[in-house]
Amino acid sequence: MGRHAGLGISRPAPVARGARHPVAVPETPTLFRSAGRGPARRDLRFPQPDREGAGMTEDTRMAATHAANAYQKAGQARFREEVIAGGAPYVIAEAVTPHEIFHALDIPVISLPWYSAIISAKQLSPYYFGLMDKLGYHDGLPRYGSLPFMTTLDGDRDRAPYGGLPKPLMILERLRGDFGQKIGEQWARAFGGDVPLVSLDSSSLADLGSPWFDRNQHGWEELYGSDRLDFQVEQLKGVIALTEALTHRALDPEELRKVMHLVNQAGEQVDRAKRLIGGTKPVPVSLPEQLTNIMAATWNRGGQWAVDHLTAYCDEIEERIDKGYAICPNEKVRLLWVNNGLWFNTGFYRAFEESHGATFVWSMYSNFLSDGYRKYFDDGVDPLRALAARHISMNEQLHLPGWMAEWIVQQAKDYQCDGAVVLVPIGDRMSSFGTKICQLALEQAGIPTLELTASMVDSRLWDNDAMIAKVGRFIEERIAA
């Protein structure tokens, strides 16, 4: 079967492209078509957009937030210089795939859903989704996963964030959902036909047990099952072999071990931040600033910068607590935001502080790096096995019952939340189902919930005034009443 056995690798046939503004569109399966429907150590990793949101000024932002933004801008400049201009290899990868392999090889990783978040934060999603409609792609496609693909079909590097995405070393995805693999196939073809699409499979766990987040840091072998981990390790070996063949670089196991330990150290600081924020009333740091600092470190988690930055971030939170600083001194209500972030409008998270004394204090990004990523292992353990444990059920823990539900119910308790606003995503059937089950679990635990059906990246489908009114009524009628 060859040295890449166990990997789902495809190399689509070439597609004719234009020099700057490509006009040829990959042949689209009937499944994708509609009748025009649509809504009227260089630490060279992927930089994140500024997301401080409304209500923040240069004087009120944390020093850590300024530092994170500066690091992101420097990363953007390095990406332009070394990858776009210099032709250095990089990888486009799903969030729930083993980025640590590429971190250890000093290969930048562009996380597919987070490039979607950047497009959305820069208010470019209406243009790209309009292009999707014009090209005949149906409006049921998962918008997180399809938005970056549109930047390639558009071909305008001046418009796309960070100068666009040049041809990658590979596209790495995990098999999930209804459309992801087909999007990946067409995207690889759009780059010219010689970009491998690597699809990782992940077996299911027959008996979840409970609670997983108390057992997955040290007892991960028993939790996830040795047979599942064996299968996952073989797939990771295939990814490594392919990467080494394409780059003529050899992965140093000790460098991977170092990266894995650094991720654990970063997760420890995220856990520290959780305890500081969850245990302090009124809350000392806004959710938009949590997103900026935690996510900048998350996507750079294989380097020392992430550990140092998160340590400084936690130190600053402690200083704020000591000084009695509060983002909403009149805090009366604490809310969770369940599911992906509202990337085109993070100011929404601060819209209820003055009117209702209500603050959003948690999202799944606040501490998944702590609860889900950390995998401790002894020196005699293969770091690949710990890496397999890190990612084998990551998607389920974030989005599927009962992994998602029991974890988020615990977060509601740890952050002393009075209610939850639940985003049910458009165009992602599997995530929507898990979110609905999580909503039921929160209600059963005595946490009132409000469902918002929306896209986390498509601002065309968002009526801000209506959503603010809806959340306001929820606070007044179900929490404050």
RODO-2510 file (C-alpha; in nm, 4 decimals, decimal comma):
residues 481
     n   res          X          Y          Z
     1     m     0,0000     0,0000     0,0000
     2     g     0,3005     0,2336     0,0170
     3     r     0,4326     0,4619     0,2858
     4     h     0,1145     0,6739     0,2965
     5     a    -0,1140     0,3806     0,3740
     6     g    -0,4181     0,4706     0,5795
     7     l    -0,4376     0,8261     0,4445
     8     g    -0,7159     0,9468     0,2209
     9     i    -0,5029     1,1342    -0,0358
    10     s    -0,6326     1,2663    -0,3656
    11     r    -0,4665     1,4761    -0,6328
    12     p    -0,7374     1,6365    -0,8468
    13     a    -0,6828     1,6897    -1,2173
    14     p    -0,5599     2,0383    -1,3198
    15     v    -0,8025     2,3153    -1,4015
    16     a    -0,7263     2,6005    -1,6385
    17     r    -0,6776     2,9254    -1,4531
    18     g    -0,6340     3,2887    -1,5406
    19     a    -0,3125     3,4682    -1,4489
    20     r    -0,4572     3,7061    -1,1889
    21     h    -0,8347     3,6822    -1,1938
    22     p    -0,9090     3,3150    -1,2566
    23     v    -1,2256     3,2583    -1,4511
    24     a    -1,2333     2,8793    -1,4754
    25     v    -1,4425     2,7167    -1,2049
    26     p    -1,3893     2,3545    -1,1001
    27     e    -1,6483     2,1145    -1,2366
    28     t    -1,9191     2,1149    -0,9738
    29     p    -2,1080     1,7986    -0,8768
    30     t    -2,4867     1,8175    -0,8925
    31     l    -2,4853     1,7935    -0,5137
    32     f    -2,3343     2,1407    -0,5024
    33     r    -2,5554     2,3166    -0,7539
    34     s    -2,8673     2,5219    -0,7088
    35     a    -3,0648     2,7442    -0,9386
    36     g    -2,8899     3,0557    -0,8211
    37     r    -3,0410     3,0479    -0,4754
    38     g    -2,8862     3,2603    -0,2030
    39     p    -2,9816     3,5158     0,0600
    40     a    -3,1226     3,8863    -0,0937
    41     r     1,0663     2,8972     1,5003
    42     r     1,0015     3,1735     1,3526
    43     d     0,6741     3,1137     1,5151
    44     l     0,5422     3,1820     1,1664
    45     r     0,1866     3,0761     1,2313
    46     f    -0,1481     3,2174     1,1307
    47     p    -0,2172     3,5708     1,2610
    48     q    -0,5590     3,6625     1,3927
    49     p    -0,7651     3,9767     1,3273
    50     d    -0,8283     4,2449     1,5854
    51     r    -1,1504     4,1535     1,7666
    52     e    -1,1745     4,3849     2,0640
    53     g    -1,5266     4,4888     1,9703
    54     a    -1,7352     4,7894     2,0495
    55     g    -1,6780     4,9785     2,3704
    56     m    -1,3013     4,9292     2,3669
    57     t    -1,0560     5,2157     2,3316
    58     e    -0,6792     5,2268     2,3201
    59     d    -0,6789     5,3330     2,6851
    60     t    -0,9030     5,0515     2,8133
    61     r    -0,7562     4,7580     2,6229
    62     m    -0,5200     4,5297     2,8068
    63     a    -0,1496     4,5587     2,7413
    64     a    -0,1644     4,1904     2,6488
    65     t    -0,4183     4,2708     2,3784
    66     h    -0,1862     4,5287     2,2252
    67     a     0,0947     4,2736     2,2371
    68     a    -0,1200     4,0083     2,0696
    69     n    -0,2197     4,2482     1,7934
    70     a     0,1410     4,3510     1,7355
    71     y     0,2457     3,9875     1,7117
    72     q    -0,0326     3,9170     1,4653
    73     k     0,0751     4,2058     1,2429
    74     a     0,4348     4,0871     1,2516
    75     g     0,3146     3,7384     1,1590
    76     q     0,1198     3,8819     0,8680
    77     a     0,4318     4,0558     0,7403
    78     r     0,6368     3,7360     0,7725
    79     f     0,3708     3,5376     0,5873
    80     r     0,3758     3,7851     0,2998
    81     e     0,7543     3,7905     0,2842
    82     e     0,8376     3,4241     0,3345
    83     v     0,5367     3,2417     0,1898
    84     i     0,3716     3,4696    -0,0656
    85     a     0,6868     3,6405    -0,1930
    86     g     0,9475     3,3795    -0,1021
    87     g     0,7536     3,0662    -0,1885
    88     a     0,8098     2,8915     0,1467
    89     p     0,5797     2,5935     0,2046
    90     y     0,2714     2,6223     0,4199
    91     v    -0,0332     2,4049     0,4914
    92     i    -0,4051     2,4783     0,4855
    93     a    -0,5622     2,2684     0,7612
    94     e    -0,8894     2,2197     0,9410
    95     a    -0,8864     2,3339     1,3034
    96     v    -0,9402     1,9780     1,4270
    97     t    -0,6223     1,8402     1,2661
    98     p    -0,2692     1,7934     1,4106
    99     h    -0,1037     2,1300     1,3459
   100     e     0,1739     2,0336     1,5881
   101     i     0,3413     1,8199     1,3187
   102     f     0,3918     2,1274     1,1038
   103     h     0,4891     2,3464     1,3985
   104     a     0,7683     2,0992     1,4764
   105     l     0,8809     2,1159     1,1124
   106     d     0,8676     2,4974     1,1133
   107     i     0,5966     2,5013     0,8464
   108     p     0,3232     2,7666     0,8818
   109     v    -0,0355     2,6474     0,9159
   110     i    -0,3369     2,8376     0,7895
   111     s    -0,6388     2,7143     0,9851
   112     l    -0,9291     2,6997     0,7416
   113     p    -1,2120     2,8120     0,9735
   114     w    -0,9987     3,0877     1,1189
   115     y    -0,9235     3,2275     0,7757
   116     s    -1,3017     3,2399     0,7439
   117     a    -1,3124     3,4337     1,0701
   118     i    -1,0590     3,6834     0,9372
   119     i    -1,2530     3,7317     0,6147
   120     s    -1,5652     3,7925     0,8184
   121     a    -1,3949     4,0263     1,0674
   122     k    -1,2687     4,2341     0,7751
   123     q    -1,6294     4,2603     0,6482
   124     l    -1,5467     4,0786     0,3240
   125     s    -1,7842     3,7853     0,3568
   126     p    -2,0771     3,9539     0,1746
   127     y    -1,8590     3,9915    -0,1340
   128     y    -1,7340     3,6337    -0,1306
   129     f    -2,0724     3,4816    -0,0541
   130     g    -2,2160     3,6924    -0,3368
   131     l    -1,9515     3,5371    -0,5620
   132     m    -2,0543     3,1927    -0,4375
   133     d    -2,4131     3,2661    -0,5411
   134     k    -2,3047     3,3910    -0,8843
   135     l    -2,1009     3,0763    -0,9451
   136     g    -2,4036     2,8594    -0,8692
   137     y    -2,3014     2,7040    -0,5380
   138     h    -2,6032     2,6333    -0,3236
   139     d    -2,6763     2,8227    -0,0044
   140     g    -2,6740     2,5121     0,2140
   141     l    -2,2967     2,4806     0,2096
   142     p    -2,1286     2,5185     0,5504
   143     r    -2,0149     2,8783     0,5386
   144     y    -1,7163     2,8384     0,7680
   145     g    -1,5659     2,5802     0,5349
   146     s    -1,6575     2,7301     0,1982
   147     l    -1,5643     3,0967     0,2488
   148     p    -1,1830     3,0594     0,2070
   149     f    -1,2398     2,8539    -0,1093
   150     m    -1,4107     3,1575    -0,2630
   151     t    -1,0977     3,3711    -0,2180
   152     t    -0,9120     3,1295    -0,4438
   153     l    -1,1839     3,1316    -0,7095
   154     d    -1,1918     3,5125    -0,6950
   155     g    -0,8139     3,5311    -0,7396
   156     d    -0,7781     3,8940    -0,6312
   157     r    -0,4844     3,9050    -0,3912
   158     d    -0,5362     4,2720    -0,3187
   159     r    -0,8831     4,1991    -0,1852
   160     a    -0,8135     3,8795     0,0093
   161     p    -0,6824     3,9077     0,3675
   162     y    -0,3017     3,8990     0,3953
   163     g    -0,2597     3,8901     0,0193
   164     g    -0,4621     3,5740    -0,0307
   165     l    -0,3587     3,2131    -0,0029
   166     p    -0,0991     3,0915    -0,2534
   167     k    -0,0693     2,7262    -0,3531
   168     p    -0,0187     2,5242    -0,0332
   169     l     0,1913     2,2182     0,0347
   170     m    -0,1302     2,0280     0,1049
   171     i    -0,4851     2,0711     0,2293
   172     l    -0,5378     1,8696     0,5478
   173     e    -0,8891     1,7985     0,6650
   174     r    -1,0792     1,5654     0,8909
   175     l    -1,3748     1,3765     0,7525
   176     r    -1,6850     1,5336     0,9055
   177     g    -2,0134     1,6805     0,7898
   178     d    -2,1775     1,6525     0,4510
   179     f    -1,9720     1,8743     0,2227
   180     g    -1,6211     1,9274     0,3606
   181     q    -1,4444     1,6702     0,1454
   182     k    -1,6095     1,7916    -0,1757
   183     i    -1,5115     2,1494    -0,0948
   184     g    -1,1558     2,0320    -0,0326
   185     e    -1,1449     1,8415    -0,3618
   186     q    -1,2588     2,1414    -0,5625
   187     w    -1,0269     2,3744    -0,3735
   188     a    -0,7249     2,1514    -0,4378
   189     r    -0,8220     2,1396    -0,8068
   190     a    -0,8533     2,5185    -0,8166
   191     f    -0,4903     2,5529    -0,7041
   192     g    -0,3817     2,3756    -1,0193
   193     g    -0,4372     2,0064    -0,9617
   194     d    -0,1096     1,9070    -0,7963
   195     v    -0,2037     1,9951    -0,4368
   196     p    -0,2695     1,6818    -0,2282
   197     l    -0,5948     1,6725    -0,0329
   198     v    -0,5311     1,4647     0,2795
   199     s    -0,8397     1,3445     0,4647
   200     l    -0,8035     1,2062     0,8154
   201     d    -1,0635     0,9663     0,9476
   202     s    -1,1577     0,9331     1,3132
   203     s    -1,3335     0,6344     1,4600
   204     s    -1,6167     0,6783     1,7085
   205     l    -1,6109     0,5929     2,0757
   206     a    -1,8691     0,3355     2,1758
   207     d    -1,8836     0,4291     2,5459
   208     l    -1,8153     0,7897     2,6384
   209     g    -1,8173     0,7660     3,0140
   210     s    -1,8369     1,0841     3,2160
   211     p    -1,7031     1,3414     3,2520
   212     w    -1,4395     1,3287     2,9780
   213     f    -1,2732     1,6593     3,0721
   214     d    -1,1683     1,5196     3,4087
   215     r    -0,9974     1,2188     3,2492
   216     n    -0,8478     1,3287     2,9194
   217     q    -0,5300     1,5001     3,0420
   218     h    -0,3661     1,2031     3,2139
   219     g    -0,6016     0,9109     3,1516
   220     w    -0,6343     0,9618     2,7793
   221     e    -0,5208     0,6114     2,6786
   222     e    -0,8112     0,4559     2,8664
   223     l    -1,0574     0,7300     2,7735
   224     y    -1,0054     0,7168     2,3968
   225     g    -0,9177     0,3477     2,3631
   226     s    -0,5913     0,1882     2,2519
   227     d    -0,7346     0,0515     1,9263
   228     r    -0,8587     0,3959     1,8215
   229     l    -0,5258     0,5549     1,9123
   230     d    -0,3352     0,2861     1,7175
   231     f    -0,5388     0,3722     1,4088
   232     q    -0,4888     0,7443     1,4564
   233     v    -0,1125     0,7125     1,5059
   234     e    -0,0798     0,5283     1,1738
   235     q    -0,2618     0,8119     0,9994
   236     l    -0,0302     1,0672     1,1625
   237     k     0,2719     0,8694     1,0426
   238     g     0,1294     0,8943     0,6935
   239     v     0,0929     1,2733     0,7226
   240     i     0,4533     1,2986     0,8420
   241     a     0,5860     1,0759     0,5614
   242     l     0,4021     1,2794     0,2971
   243     t     0,5214     1,6088     0,4444
   244     e     0,8812     1,4884     0,4600
   245     a     0,8626     1,3708     0,0986
   246     l     0,7217     1,7025    -0,0228
   247     t     0,9568     1,9277     0,1749
   248     h     1,2722     1,7137     0,2043
   249     r     1,2673     1,7883     0,5765
   250     a     1,2838     1,5250     0,8473
   251     l     1,0697     1,5517     1,1576
   252     d     1,2763     1,5466     1,4762
   253     p     1,0820     1,3458     1,7381
   254     e     1,2418     1,5511     2,0143
   255     e     1,1247     1,8736     1,8520
   256     l     0,7715     1,7332     1,8368
   257     r     0,7998     1,6337     2,2017
   258     k     0,9067     1,9897     2,2857
   259     v     0,6118     2,1346     2,0927
   260     m     0,3711     1,9025     2,2726
   261     h     0,5029     2,0049     2,6146
   262     l     0,4795     2,3738     2,5214
   263     v     0,1141     2,3251     2,4311
   264     n     0,0537     2,1757     2,7751
   265     q     0,2249     2,4740     2,9371
   266     a     0,0106     2,7144     2,7359
   267     g    -0,2981     2,5207     2,8427
   268     e    -0,1984     2,5574     3,2075
   269     q    -0,2035     2,9342     3,1706
   270     v    -0,5419     2,9196     2,9994
   271     d    -0,6706     2,7198     3,2967
   272     r    -0,5298     2,9892     3,5242
   273     a    -0,7176     3,2537     3,3249
   274     k    -1,0363     3,0496     3,3530
   275     r    -1,0147     3,0369     3,7309
   276     l    -0,9414     3,4089     3,7540
   277     i    -1,2246     3,5139     3,5235
   278     g    -1,4781     3,2568     3,6390
   279     g    -1,4158     3,3277     4,0056
   280     t    -1,4270     3,7075     3,9927
   281     k    -1,7370     3,9269     3,9973
   282     p    -1,7661     4,1666     3,8249
   283     v    -1,5682     4,0164     3,5366
   284     p    -1,2276     4,1846     3,4847
   285     v    -1,1835     4,1163     3,1111
   286     s    -1,4299     4,1297     2,8227
   287     l    -1,5063     3,8344     2,5976
   288     p    -1,3662     4,0098     2,2866
   289     e    -1,0324     4,0539     2,4650
   290     q    -1,0412     3,6935     2,5786
   291     l    -1,0802     3,5950     2,2128
   292     t    -0,7907     3,8112     2,0977
   293     n    -0,5452     3,6831     2,3572
   294     i    -0,6470     3,3180     2,3806
   295     m    -0,6820     3,2634     2,0071
   296     a    -0,3553     3,4361     1,9173
   297     a    -0,1864     3,1903     2,1514
   298     t    -0,3959     2,8940     2,0365
   299     w    -0,2867     2,9216     1,6760
   300     n     0,0740     2,9741     1,7879
   301     r     0,0536     2,7098     2,0591
   302     g     0,3636     2,5180     1,9521
   303     g     0,6036     2,7997     2,0382
   304     q     0,7431     2,9665     2,3477
   305     w     0,5693     3,2923     2,2576
   306     a     0,2282     3,1410     2,3363
   307     v     0,3364     3,0375     2,6871
   308     d     0,5000     3,3730     2,7593
   309     h     0,2071     3,5705     2,6226
   310     l    -0,0542     3,3787     2,8186
   311     t     0,1518     3,4133     3,1347
   312     a     0,1639     3,7914     3,0876
   313     y    -0,2097     3,7925     3,0071
   314     c    -0,2912     3,6111     3,3327
   315     d    -0,0593     3,8372     3,5302
   316     e    -0,2447     4,1379     3,3940
   317     i    -0,5815     3,9861     3,4828
   318     e    -0,4573     3,9378     3,8390
   319     e    -0,3464     4,3012     3,8489
   320     r    -0,6909     4,4106     3,7332
   321     i    -0,8553     4,2006     4,0024
   322     d    -0,6247     4,3428     4,2713
   323     k    -0,7181     4,6958     4,1613
   324     g    -1,0903     4,6163     4,1504
   325     y    -1,1151     4,6790     3,7758
   326     a    -1,4402     4,5690     3,6087
   327     i    -1,5533     4,5989     3,2483
   328     c    -1,9128     4,6328     3,3725
   329     p    -1,9156     4,7641     3,7322
   330     n    -2,2935     4,7247     3,7396
   331     e    -2,2751     4,3563     3,6461
   332     k    -2,5979     4,1732     3,7268
   333     v    -2,6131     3,8948     3,4677
   334     r    -2,3412     3,6640     3,3327
   335     l    -2,3914     3,4899     2,9990
   336     l    -2,2292     3,2086     2,8026
   337     w    -2,1952     3,2273     2,4257
   338     v    -2,2394     2,8720     2,2972
   339     n    -2,0837     2,7666     1,9646
   340     n    -1,8576     2,9502     1,7202
   341     g    -1,7851     3,3197     1,7510
   342     l    -1,9795     3,5952     1,5788
   343     w    -1,6699     3,7059     1,3916
   344     f    -1,8128     3,9932     1,1892
   345     n    -1,9561     4,1594     1,5011
   346     t    -1,7786     4,0768     1,8271
   347     g    -1,8960     4,4116     1,9619
   348     f    -2,2306     4,2338     2,0073
   349     y    -2,0872     4,0645     2,3155
   350     r    -2,0662     4,4025     2,4896
   351     a    -2,3986     4,5439     2,3746
   352     f    -2,5870     4,4653     2,6969
   353     e    -2,3543     4,6013     2,9648
   354     e    -2,5042     4,9486     2,9996
   355     s    -2,8652     4,8561     2,9223
   356     h    -2,8947     4,5378     3,1315
   357     g    -2,5770     4,5034     3,3373
   358     a    -2,5188     4,1830     3,1392
   359     t    -2,1787     4,0528     3,0305
   360     f    -2,0739     3,7622     2,8126
   361     v    -1,7981     3,5919     3,0110
   362     w    -1,7366     3,2658     2,8222
   363     s    -1,7179     3,1072     2,4796
   364     m    -1,5774     2,7702     2,3829
   365     y    -1,2506     2,9436     2,2913
   366     s    -1,2072     3,0706     2,6461
   367     n    -1,0565     2,7484     2,7779
   368     f    -1,0703     2,4591     2,5318
   369     l    -0,6919     2,4923     2,5004
   370     s    -0,6877     2,4027     2,8679
   371     d    -0,9598     2,1405     2,8910
   372     g    -0,9332     1,9708     2,5531
   373     y    -0,5751     2,0137     2,4286
   374     r    -0,3609     1,9234     2,7263
   375     k    -0,2285     1,5685     2,7068
   376     y     0,0434     1,4882     2,9587
   377     f     0,2819     1,2012     2,8849
   378     d     0,6042     1,0553     3,0230
   379     d     0,9373     1,0622     2,8410
   380     g     0,8981     0,6984     2,7418
   381     v     0,5702     0,7642     2,5584
   382     d     0,5688     0,8361     2,1856
   383     p     0,4573     1,1995     2,1443
   384     l     0,2624     1,0915     1,8360
   385     r     0,0356     0,8885     2,0602
   386     a    -0,0371     1,1895     2,2784
   387     l    -0,0944     1,3930     1,9618
   388     a    -0,3407     1,1326     1,8386
   389     a    -0,5261     1,1602     2,1714
   390     r    -0,5295     1,5379     2,1412
   391     h    -0,7205     1,5375     1,8136
   392     i    -0,9048     1,2061     1,7920
   393     s    -1,2266     1,3395     1,9497
   394     m    -1,1647     1,7138     1,9350
   395     n    -1,4535     1,7875     1,7006
   396     e    -1,6934     1,5819     1,9112
   397     q    -1,5886     1,7586     2,2289
   398     l    -1,6648     2,0962     2,0739
   399     h    -1,9761     2,0234     1,8725
   400     l    -2,1458     1,6885     1,9370
   401     p    -2,3577     1,5317     2,2112
   402     g    -2,2851     1,4238     2,4778
   403     w    -1,9216     1,5441     2,4714
   404     m    -2,0201     1,9061     2,4126
   405     a    -2,3177     1,9215     2,6470
   406     e    -2,1606     1,7969     2,9701
   407     w    -1,8553     2,0192     2,9223
   408     i    -2,0554     2,3359     2,8596
   409     v    -2,2903     2,2700     3,1511
   410     q    -1,9791     2,2551     3,3698
   411     q    -1,8522     2,5832     3,2209
   412     a    -2,1801     2,7509     3,3112
   413     k    -2,1193     2,6509     3,6714
   414     d    -1,7486     2,7404     3,6743
   415     y    -1,8117     3,0874     3,5283
   416     q    -2,1154     3,1484     3,7528
   417     c    -2,3404     3,2103     3,4532
   418     d    -2,7074     3,2974     3,4746
   419     g    -2,7995     3,2123     3,1160
   420     a    -2,6684     3,1106     2,7743
   421     v    -2,7132     3,2445     2,4225
   422     v    -2,6863     2,9548     2,1794
   423     l    -2,5850     3,0086     1,8168
   424     v    -2,7365     2,7382     1,5954
   425     p    -2,5267     2,7615     1,2778
   426     i    -2,6795     2,7770     0,9328
   427     g    -2,5503     2,5195     0,6869
   428     d    -2,3885     2,2798     0,9351
   429     r    -2,6369     2,0024     1,0075
   430     m    -2,4161     1,8013     1,2414
   431     s    -2,3107     2,0988     1,4529
   432     s    -2,6697     2,2243     1,4644
   433     f    -2,7892     1,8906     1,6024
   434     g    -2,5246     1,8862     1,8745
   435     t    -2,6014     2,2444     1,9668
   436     k    -2,9707     2,1662     2,0075
   437     i    -2,8897     1,8786     2,2449
   438     c    -2,6553     2,1054     2,4406
   439     q    -2,9339     2,3608     2,4735
   440     l    -3,1608     2,0967     2,6254
   441     a    -2,8872     1,9921     2,8690
   442     l    -2,8365     2,3521     2,9840
   443     e    -3,2086     2,3980     3,0421
   444     q    -3,2235     2,0736     3,2405
   445     a    -2,9339     2,2036     3,4524
   446     g    -3,1340     2,5173     3,5340
   447     i    -2,9527     2,7487     3,2896
   448     p    -3,2020     2,9475     3,0770
   449     t    -3,1090     2,9503     2,7090
   450     l    -3,1881     3,1615     2,4046
   451     e    -3,1463     3,0206     2,0556
   452     l    -3,0196     3,2421     1,7736
   453     t    -3,0161     3,0893     1,4266
   454     a    -2,7423     3,2615     1,2295
   455     s    -2,4137     3,2239     1,0464
   456     m    -2,0952     3,3039     1,2356
   457     v    -1,9363     3,4520     0,9229
   458     d    -2,2177     3,5681     0,6903
   459     s    -2,3251     3,9163     0,7970
   460     r    -2,5939     3,9240     0,5268
   461     l    -2,8049     3,6931     0,7414
   462     w    -2,7726     3,9013     1,0599
   463     d    -3,0219     4,1685     1,1669
   464     n    -2,8317     4,3377     1,4482
   465     d    -3,1192     4,5452     1,5860
   466     a    -3,3514     4,2457     1,5925
   467     m    -3,0902     4,0278     1,7619
   468     i    -3,0142     4,2898     2,0267
   469     a    -3,3864     4,3219     2,0991
   470     k    -3,4226     3,9439     2,1212
   471     v    -3,1373     3,9034     2,3690
   472     g    -3,2634     4,2011     2,5684
   473     r    -3,6065     4,0404     2,6051
   474     f    -3,4433     3,7118     2,7050
   475     i    -3,2501     3,8811     2,9841
   476     e    -3,5559     4,0691     3,1063
   477     e    -3,8095     3,7872     3,0834
   478     r    -3,6141     3,4716     3,1656
   479     i    -3,3193     3,5842     3,3801
   480     a    -3,3899     3,9146     3,5529
   481     a    -3,7618     3,8553     3,6030
***
